[in-house]
Structures are given as structure tokens and as C-alpha cells.
Amino acid sequence: MTSLRNYFLNGAILLLVLSGCMSKEEKTVVKDDSPKQPNIVFIYMDDLGYGDLSAYGATELSTPNIDALAEGGVQFTNGYATSATCTPSRYAILTGRYPWRNKDAKILPGTAPLIISTDQLTVPKMLKEKGYTTGIVGKWHLGLGSGNVNWNERVSPGPNEVGFDYSYILAATQDRVPTVYIKDGHVDGLDPNDPIEVSYKENFEGEPTGLENPELTTMKWHHGHNNSIVNGIPRIGYMKGGEAAKWSDVDMADHFLAKAQAYVKDHKDEPFFLYYALQQPHVPRTPHPRFAGKSGMGPRGDVILEADWVVGEFMKTLEEQGLLENTLIVFSSDNGPVVNDGYYDDAVEKLGNHKPSGPLRGGKYSLFDAGTRVPFITYWKGKIAPAKSEALVCQVDLLTSMAALVGSDKKGEDSENFLDVLMGKSDQGRTELVLEAGSRTAFRKGDWAMIPPYKGAAINKQVNIELGNDSEYQLYNLKDDIGQTKNLVKENPEKLQEMIQGFEAIRGKNDVEIKELELK
């Protein structure tokens, strides 16, 4: 009986000890249950114009999922990329540095070396210091390796070496070789018995090209785009081997979506940053059969509808994982639109009444506003009140603004803190901004835009876009003349001098060598 009593007594003591330990653990959990750092997602389109979304005035296309971001967040009407071409803008959004400061920040071939220094500050590096896991899914186009890449081994340096824990990318653009996906530096699905060879100088013996074998193509090239043929599409650059690893163009949107969704699900319990860089509507426009013909506007319209669907599916994933209330979405595009960018794909013939640039002048490659003024939306359910904002905002400021959001004191060289503007709490954005197009630069200050004199053709006839080149200074009041139809230089000599001084204070003397735009 005594032993039985001791057994129960010892058991009770043990239970009390265990319960005491449990309550201590519970108290610790409560104590550490501070608000979780918000997730951050950049959704970055490729060549999407200011007028390509119904939220921005498109009447021939309906983009309900992206419109939902605009209607539920802050829709900026003065939102800018830094450049009218892709690589420079992508450099700036990640580094907080004007692309014209880096002579290598230009449209890159697929074999170009990495143009972000591995010791340079980047958005993912800054966020990793604050406990974030970081990932990129989609288009990279910032160079890989050090200049002599062996695609059959791990390719580095690349996204992983500039701050991304996870990367699943295409090296350059959908129209450039190598036409393979790269996961954390390794070509995904590569058969070691079928090694990849890539060249941008000369073809490999026996390999067909769009120029010499047009009968093998399912998409005809208009200018450039006449080298190696992959999936019936002639590309820029030459490639041999790697058959098992080659992507399926029509499945690319679904493929990247699945990777982005998986990343969210895998990291839902920790703060994450995802740079989700879509390939649409860049050429070649290869909509999945679900979307082919849906827009009535040819493949360009179809892939915009496809991209809108992708955004909707991605947002559903955030909602299903319970993350919408703790995730800041920044949606934008790397530069303005182009209709014919190298292939005959009915984009011109079926454009109809659609205006990809909206009311703006120019497009991709242009110093006129449509080159860099793009859709720009911030969305955070329950934290950002729906609004339209005329504040001047730029992607170069995202690094410093995101640093402010997560409590970091890091700043990009040209990046300013406009977190309150992005959150809809202020309408006081940038006062001035240097914009770039193919090594040429222009200046935006307040409501005014100034373009210095540049030699070269006024219009690139291959893409049918006004480049902004003129022998005289150009000065426009964008508030009164959003389409930049009236040059006000003669009427406003003092304003012109003020703009030139402001421009040169940032840019220096405008004496850089201007190279003729080369479209491949």
C-alpha cells in the first residue's frame, strides 16, 4: 500500500514538473509571438505597356485579375521603370542604382557575364540580413558566369551569388539561346550524354537556322531572330545539344507559375521575398492553347490574357495559404510596349483599336514617356487602402523603400525611401528622375520632361517606334500634354535651363557615346 501511495505521489510530482515545463514553453511562445515580417513579392512583366491593361484604360483587352490589384491597392499613373529596355531596368530594380552608371547594363546576349557585382547591395541581400528567405522565378537577363560559361556544369556567379537562396530562371529572354531553365545554377533536366553548346558568333556544323531553313519554322522571323530553331521558333544565337532540357514555349507560363506557387507554399511559415519575373508579352509570344485566339488580337493579346490569368492563380495561392494579409505585392513592367519585335505574329495586323502605349508617345527603346512609364501597382490586403495616385514613383526606389519596411538602414546609391507613397499614405513622390534608353538619357522633374539632343534616326522603322532623337532639345509639360505633342523649348527658355542644370547635376555632362540601336 505504501509503495502504491509513493507511486501515485511520485507520478503527481512528475506531472506537476511536466506541466510546469509546458507552461514555461507556452509563456515563451507567447512572449516571442511578435508580428511577423511581411512577405514581399515583385511581379514583373516584360514589355507590358501603359495602355495594355483595362485598369489603365484598355478597351479591347480585359485584365480582371491585374485590375483587382489596381482596384484594391494603389494604382500609380506616374510609375516608371528606369529604362526603356529590359536588362537596365532589371539591374536597377534589384540594386537601387541607375543603370546608366554601369556601362554593361544594356540588352545582353545569353552568354553575357553577370553584370551585378557579387559584393553589391541588392534587394534580396538586404532582406536576407533581416531574416528573409529569397527567391526568383522567371526571366533573369542580367548575365551569368564570368564570360566563358560551361552550361554542363554549375553556372556561377548568378542569382544565388547576389542574394537569392533559390533561383529558377531562363538565362536571358525567350527568344535567345540557351532555351533551357536553370535551377540554382544547374540546367534543369540536362542529360550529361547530350551536352549543351552555345555561341552568339557562329553556328555549329549541321545545325539548321531560321535563315537557311525557313521550312522548319512555325513562326517566321521579321528582323533578326533567324539563328537556331527550337520548337519551330528561330532564335537569337546558336545552340546545339541539351534536347531533354529544352523548354516547351507554350507551357512556360504554367511552368513558372507552378514554381512560384511551390515557393510560396514551401516558405509560408517564414518571411519570404519572391521576384516573380514573367516573360509576357515579350517575343516570341507563345500562348498556351487555352489562350490561343482568345483576345482576337493575335498572340500578343493572348499572352497578356494568359499573364492576367497567371497573376490571378498566383493570388489565389497566397489567399489559400492565408498569406494575403501579410504580403506586399508590387506589380510593374520592365519597359514600355513594342508590337512587332522581330517575328511575324499578327500583332500589327490584329491590333485594331488597341493602344499598347495608351495616351503616351513612343514605346520600348524610346526616350518618350511610353518607353519607361509603365503600369505600377502596390497591393496589400487590409494594409493599403484603394487609391489612384499621381505621385512620381520609380522602381529604383524599391530597395530603400523595402529596407524601410523591414527595419533595415540599407540604401541604394540612387534609391530613395518612398514607403509611405507606396503604402498610399503620402502623395509626395520623387521630384526628379533620370530615365534611360539605350545609353541615351532624359530627365523628368515635376510635370516636365526634357530630352537632350541626340543624333540618330527619329523612328526605328523595324519596330515602328519613335526613339526620341532630335537635333534640338525637347521640353514637354506632361500634365497639360501627356502625349508630348508640343515642344515648349522656345516658349520656356528659363524652364529649359533649369531642367538642363538639374539633369547635369545628376548625370554629368551629356557627352556619352551614343550607339545606334541594334535589334537582333
C-alpha positions in Angstrom: 0.0 0.0 0.0 2.8 2.4 0.9 4.6 1.6 -2.4 1.4 2.3 -4.3 0.9 5.6 -2.5 4.5 6.5 -3.3 3.9 5.6 -6.9 0.9 7.9 -7.2 2.8 10.7 -5.2 5.8 10.4 -7.5 3.5 10.4 -10.5 1.8 13.6 -9.3 5.1 15.3 -8.7 6.3 14.3 -12.2 3.0 15.6 -13.7 3.4 18.9 -11.9 7.0 19.2 -13.1 6.0 18.4 -16.7 3.1 20.8 -16.6 5.3 23.5 -15.2 7.7 22.9 -18.1 4.9 23.1 -20.6 3.6 26.4 -19.2 7.1 27.8 -19.4 7.3 26.8 -23.0 3.8 28.3 -23.6 4.9 31.5 -22.0 8.0 31.6 -24.1 5.9 31.1 -27.3 3.6 33.9 -26.3 6.5 36.2 -25.5 8.1 35.6 -28.9 4.9 35.9 -30.9 5.8 39.3 -32.3 4.2 40.5 -35.6 5.7 38.5 -38.5 7.7 40.5 -41.1 5.6 40.9 -44.2 6.3 38.8 -47.3 7.3 40.8 -50.3 6.5 39.9 -53.9 7.6 41.7 -57.0 5.5 40.7 -60.1 7.5 42.0 -63.1 6.1 41.9 -66.6 8.2 42.0 -69.7 7.3 44.7 -72.3 3.9 45.4 -70.9 2.7 48.9 -72.0 1.0 51.7 -70.0 -2.2 51.1 -72.1 -2.2 47.2 -72.1 -4.4 46.8 -69.0 -8.0 47.6 -68.7 -7.3 49.3 -65.4 -5.1 51.7 -67.3 -7.7 52.4 -70.0 -7.5 49.5 -72.4 -10.9 48.9 -74.0 -10.0 46.0 -76.3 -8.4 43.8 -73.6 -9.9 42.8 -70.3 -7.4 42.0 -67.5 -9.6 41.4 -64.4 -7.0 39.8 -62.1 -4.4 42.6 -62.5 -7.3 45.1 -62.4 -8.2 43.7 -59.0 -4.7 44.6 -57.7 -5.2 48.1 -59.1 -8.7 48.5 -57.6 -7.7 47.0 -54.3 -4.3 48.8 -53.9 -2.6 52.0 -55.1 -2.6 52.4 -58.8 0.1 54.8 -59.9 -0.3 56.9 -63.0 3.2 58.2 -62.8 5.1 55.0 -62.2 8.4 54.4 -64.0 11.0 51.8 -64.9 14.4 53.3 -65.1 15.0 52.3 -68.7 13.1 51.6 -71.9 14.8 48.3 -72.3 14.9 45.1 -70.2 18.4 44.5 -68.8 18.9 48.0 -67.4 15.6 48.1 -65.7 16.2 44.7 -64.1 19.6 45.9 -62.9 18.0 49.0 -61.2 15.1 47.3 -59.6 17.4 44.9 -57.8 20.3 47.2 -57.0 18.7 50.6 -56.4 21.2 52.1 -58.8 20.7 53.9 -62.1 21.6 51.6 -64.9 23.5 54.2 -66.9 26.1 54.1 -64.1 27.0 50.6 -65.3 28.3 50.5 -68.9 27.4 46.8 -69.1 23.7 47.4 -68.3 22.5 47.0 -71.8 20.5 44.4 -73.7 22.6 41.3 -73.1 23.2 38.2 -75.2 22.5 34.9 -73.4 26.2 34.3 -72.9 27.0 37.6 -71.2 28.7 37.6 -67.8 26.9 38.7 -64.6 26.7 42.5 -64.5 25.8 42.8 -60.8 28.9 42.6 -58.7 28.7 39.8 -56.1 29.7 42.4 -53.4 27.0 44.8 -54.5 23.9 45.6 -52.4 20.7 44.1 -53.7 17.1 43.8 -52.6 17.5 40.0 -51.7 20.8 40.6 -49.9 19.3 43.3 -47.8 16.2 41.2 -47.0 18.3 38.1 -46.1 20.0 40.2 -43.4 16.6 40.8 -41.9 15.8 37.1 -41.8 14.1 36.6 -45.1 14.3 33.7 -47.5 14.7 34.9 -51.0 13.7 33.5 -54.4 13.5 34.4 -58.1 11.3 32.6 -60.6 11.3 33.6 -64.3 13.3 35.8 -66.5 16.8 36.9 -65.3 18.7 38.6 -68.2 21.4 40.1 -66.0 24.2 37.8 -67.2 25.6 34.6 -65.8 29.1 33.4 -65.0 32.3 35.3 -65.7 32.3 35.2 -69.5 33.1 31.6 -70.5 30.1 29.6 -69.4 30.1 25.8 -69.5 26.4 25.1 -69.4 27.1 21.5 -68.5 28.4 22.4 -65.1 27.1 24.7 -62.4 26.9 28.2 -63.8 28.1 30.9 -61.4 28.1 33.6 -60.4 24.4 34.2 -60.9 21.2 34.9 -58.9 22.4 32.8 -56.0 25.6 34.8 -55.6 23.8 38.1 -55.5 21.3 37.2 -52.7 18.8 34.7 -53.9 18.5 31.5 -51.9 16.5 29.9 -54.7 16.5 30.6 -58.4 14.6 29.1 -61.2 15.2 31.2 -64.3 15.7 31.5 -68.0 19.1 32.9 -68.6 18.2 35.8 -70.9 15.0 36.1 -72.9 12.6 33.6 -74.5 13.9 34.5 -78.0 17.6 33.9 -77.0 19.5 30.7 -76.5 20.1 28.8 -74.4 16.5 27.7 -74.4 16.6 25.8 -71.1 15.6 26.5 -67.5 18.4 26.9 -64.9 17.8 25.9 -61.2 20.2 27.2 -58.7 22.9 27.4 -61.4 22.3 23.9 -62.9 20.5 23.4 -66.2 17.2 21.7 -65.3 16.8 18.2 -66.8 20.1 18.1 -68.6 21.3 14.8 -70.0 25.1 14.6 -69.4 25.3 12.5 -72.5 23.9 15.3 -74.6 25.9 18.4 -73.6 24.9 21.9 -74.5 27.0 24.2 -76.7 26.1 27.9 -77.1 27.6 30.6 -79.3 26.5 34.1 -80.4 29.2 34.2 -83.1 28.9 31.2 -85.3 26.6 28.3 -85.9 27.5 24.7 -85.1 28.1 22.4 -88.1 24.9 20.7 -89.3 22.5 22.7 -87.2 19.6 24.3 -89.0 18.8 28.0 -88.8 15.8 30.2 -89.5 17.8 32.0 -92.2 18.8 28.9 -94.1 15.9 26.5 -93.2 12.7 28.6 -93.1 10.7 25.4 -94.0 11.5 24.1 -90.5 10.0 27.1 -88.7 6.4 27.5 -87.4 7.0 31.2 -86.6 8.5 33.4 -89.2 11.2 36.0 -88.3 10.8 39.6 -89.3 14.2 41.0 -88.3 17.0 39.2 -86.5 15.7 36.0 -84.8 17.0 33.8 -87.6 19.6 31.6 -85.9 19.0 28.3 -84.1 15.5 26.8 -84.4 13.9 25.5 -81.2 10.3 24.2 -81.1 9.8 25.6 -84.6 10.9 29.1 -83.5 14.0 30.7 -84.8 16.1 32.4 -82.0 18.9 34.8 -81.4 22.1 32.9 -81.1 23.2 29.3 -81.9 22.8 26.3 -79.7 23.5 22.6 -80.0 22.6 19.7 -77.8 20.6 19.7 -74.5 17.5 18.2 -76.2 16.0 16.8 -73.0 16.4 20.1 -71.1 14.8 22.4 -73.7 11.7 24.2 -72.6 8.3 24.0 -74.1 7.4 27.5 -75.1 3.6 27.1 -74.8 4.0 25.7 -71.3 6.3 28.4 -70.0 3.7 30.4 -68.2 2.3 27.4 -66.4 5.8 26.1 -65.6 6.9 29.3 -63.9 3.5 29.7 -62.2 3.9 26.2 -60.6 7.4 27.1 -59.4 6.2 30.4 -57.9 3.3 28.7 -56.2 5.5 26.0 -54.8 7.9 28.6 -53.5 5.1 30.3 -51.6 3.8 27.0 -50.1 7.3 25.9 -49.1 8.1 29.2 -47.3 4.7 30.2 -46.0 5.9 29.9 -42.3 8.8 32.3 -42.7 9.1 35.8 -44.2 9.9 35.5 -47.9 10.8 37.7 -50.9 9.8 36.4 -54.3 10.9 38.2 -57.5 8.4 36.7 -60.0 9.5 37.8 -63.4 7.0 36.8 -66.1 8.1 36.5 -69.7 4.9 38.0 -71.2 4.3 39.8 -73.6 7.9 39.6 -74.8 8.5 37.8 -78.1 8.2 35.0 -79.1 4.6 35.2 -78.0 3.6 31.6 -77.4 0.3 31.4 -75.6 -0.8 28.1 -74.2 -3.6 26.5 -76.3 -6.1 27.5 -73.6 -5.4 31.2 -74.5 -4.6 31.0 -78.2 -7.1 33.1 -80.1 -8.9 34.3 -77.0 -8.0 38.0 -77.4 -8.8 38.4 -81.1 -5.6 40.4 -81.2 -3.2 37.7 -82.1 -0.6 36.1 -79.8 0.4 39.4 -78.2 -3.1 40.0 -76.9 -3.4 36.3 -76.0 -0.3 36.2 -73.8 -1.5 39.3 -72.0 -4.7 37.5 -71.1 -2.5 34.5 -70.1 -0.4 36.7 -67.9 -3.5 38.1 -66.3 -4.7 34.6 -65.5 -1.3 33.6 -64.1 -1.5 36.6 -61.7 -5.0 35.5 -60.6 -3.8 32.0 -59.9 -0.8 33.2 -58.0 -3.0 35.5 -55.9 -5.3 32.5 -55.2 -2.4 30.6 -53.8 -1.5 33.4 -51.5 -5.1 33.5 -50.3 -5.3 29.7 -49.9 -2.2 29.8 -47.8 -3.5 32.5 -45.6 -0.8 35.0 -46.7 -2.7 37.8 -48.4 -3.0 39.9 -45.2 0.7 39.7 -44.7 2.1 40.1 -48.2 3.0 43.3 -50.1 2.7 42.9 -53.8 4.5 45.3 -56.2 3.4 44.9 -59.8 5.1 46.6 -62.7 6.8 46.2 -66.1 10.4 46.5 -67.1 9.7 48.9 -70.0 7.1 50.0 -72.4 5.5 48.1 -75.3 6.5 47.0 -78.7 4.2 45.4 -81.2 6.5 43.9 -83.9 9.7 43.0 -82.1 11.1 40.5 -84.6 8.5 38.0 -85.6 5.5 37.9 -87.9 2.9 37.0 -85.3 -0.2 39.1 -86.4 0.4 41.6 -83.6 0.4 44.5 -86.0 -2.3 43.2 -88.3 -4.7 42.4 -85.4 -4.0 45.4 -83.2 -7.3 47.0 -84.1 -8.2 49.9 -81.8 -5.9 48.8 -79.0 -3.2 51.2 -78.0 -0.4 49.5 -76.0 1.1 52.9 -75.0 -2.3 54.3 -74.1 -2.1 58.1 -74.4 1.7 58.2 -74.2 4.2 58.7 -77.0 6.8 56.2 -78.0 7.3 52.7 -76.7 10.1 50.3 -75.9 13.5 51.7 -76.9 12.2 55.3 -76.7 13.1 58.3 -74.6 9.5 59.5 -75.0 7.4 58.7 -72.0 5.9 55.4 -73.2 9.4 53.9 -73.1 9.6 54.0 -69.3 6.2 55.0 -67.9 4.5 51.7 -67.1 1.8 50.1 -65.0 2.8 50.3 -61.4 0.6 49.0 -58.6 1.1 48.2 -54.9 -1.3 45.9 -53.1 -1.5 44.7 -49.5 -4.9 43.4 -48.3 -6.0 45.2 -45.2 -2.9 47.5 -45.1 -3.1 49.5 -48.3 -6.4 51.4 -48.9 -7.5 51.5 -52.6 -6.5 54.7 -54.3 -5.2 56.2 -57.5 -2.0 58.2 -57.1 -0.3 60.8 -59.3 2.9 60.6 -57.2 6.1 60.1 -59.2 7.5 56.7 -58.3 10.2 54.6 -59.8 11.4 51.0 -59.5 14.9 52.2 -58.5 13.4 53.3 -55.1 12.1 49.8 -54.2 15.4 48.7 -52.5 15.5 51.6 -50.0 11.7 51.6 -49.5 11.6 47.8 -48.8 14.5 48.4 -46.4 12.4 50.9 -44.5 9.5 48.4 -44.4 11.6 45.7 -42.8 13.6 47.9 -40.5 16.9 48.0 -42.4 19.0 51.1 -42.7 20.5 50.0 -46.0 20.1 52.3 -49.0 20.8 52.0 -52.7 23.0 54.5 -54.4 20.1 56.2 -56.3 17.3 54.7 -54.3 15.1 56.8 -52.0 12.7 55.9 -49.3 9.1 56.3 -50.6 7.5 53.6 -48.4 4.7 56.0 -47.4 3.9 56.7 -51.0 3.9 53.0 -51.9 1.6 52.3 -49.0 -0.8 55.1 -50.1 -0.1 57.2 -47.0 1.5 60.1 -49.0 1.3 61.5 -52.4 4.7 63.2 -52.3 6.8 61.1 -54.6 10.1 61.8 -56.4 10.8 65.3 -57.5 13.2 64.3 -60.3 14.2 61.3 -62.2 16.8 60.4 -64.9 15.4 58.0 -67.5 17.4 55.9 -69.9 17.0 54.3 -73.3 20.0 52.6 -75.0 22.7 54.7 -73.3 20.7 57.9 -74.0 19.2 59.7 -71.0 16.4 62.2 -70.4 15.0 64.0 -67.4 11.7 64.2 -65.6 11.2 66.8 -63.0 7.7 67.7 -61.6 5.3 67.8 -64.5 8.1 68.5 -67.0 10.1 66.2 -69.3 13.3 67.2 -71.1 15.1 65.2 -73.8 18.6 66.4 -74.8 19.6 66.5 -78.5 20.7 63.1 -79.9 21.9 62.0 -83.3 20.3 59.1 -85.0 17.0 58.2 -86.6 13.9 59.7 -85.2 12.0 56.4 -85.8 13.2 52.8 -85.8 11.3 51.5 -88.8 11.8 47.8 -87.9 9.7 48.2 -84.7 7.9 51.4 -85.8 8.7 53.3 -82.7 9.7 57.0 -82.2 13.0 56.9 -80.4 13.1 60.5 -79.1 16.1 61.5 -81.2 16.2 65.1 -82.4 18.9 67.7 -83.2 17.3 70.1 -80.7 16.3 70.0 -77.1 12.8 68.8 -76.4 10.7 70.1 -73.5 7.2 68.9 -72.6 4.7 69.6 -69.9 3.2 66.2 -69.2 0.4 67.4 -67.1 -1.0 69.5 -70.0 0.3 67.4 -72.8 0.6 63.7 -71.8 1.2 62.7 -75.4 4.2 65.0 -75.7 2.9 66.6 -78.9 4.1 70.2 -78.3 7.8 71.0 -77.8 7.9 74.0 -75.4 11.6 74.9 -75.7 11.0 78.3 -77.4 8.2 79.4 -75.0 10.1 78.3 -71.8 13.8 79.1 -72.1 14.2 79.5 -68.3 12.5 76.2 -67.6 14.8 74.5 -70.1 17.9 75.8 -68.4 16.5 74.7 -65.0 15.9 71.2 -66.4 19.4 71.0 -68.0 21.0 72.1 -64.8 19.0 69.6 -62.8 19.8 66.8 -65.3 23.6 67.6 -65.4 23.7 67.7 -61.6 22.8 64.1 -61.5 24.0 62.8 -64.9 27.0 65.0 -65.5 27.7 66.4 -68.9 25.8 64.5 -71.6 28.8 63.5 -73.6 28.5 59.7 -73.6 29.0 57.8 -76.8 25.6 57.0 -78.4 25.4 53.7 -80.2 22.9 53.1 -82.9 20.1 50.8 -81.6 20.8 47.3 -82.8 17.8 45.0 -83.0 18.6 41.3 -83.3 
